[in-house]
């Protein structure tokens, strides 16, 4: 059974930092591109950070988070991380991890990130 368990969210002031973690199970993690997605109230879920598989893993970011967020992965722990710096109120959302492309309908509960101004 495919499962993603996200953690690390919270309430932070603008300019602050958070580190999200996601443990995946039920997939061959090292052979999957992985991503962090987010969904703000009233908006569609969007992919904000993408980490390819392979030894020389590449990263791709949405313009809105580029130079502020960093995605990384630990294939031995089946875990993907998202380091979020210089957070802005518009980063407020529920954050999810999944493979890229996403494995529907296998979404976790997500982790809430709230950035106050």
Secondary structure, DSSP 8 states (H G I E B T S, - for coil): --EEEEE--EEEETT--EEEEEEEESS-GGGS-EEEEEE-TTS--EEEEEE-SSTT--EEE-TTTTTTEEEEEETTTTEEEEEE-S--GGG-EEEEEEESS--TT-----EEEEEE-
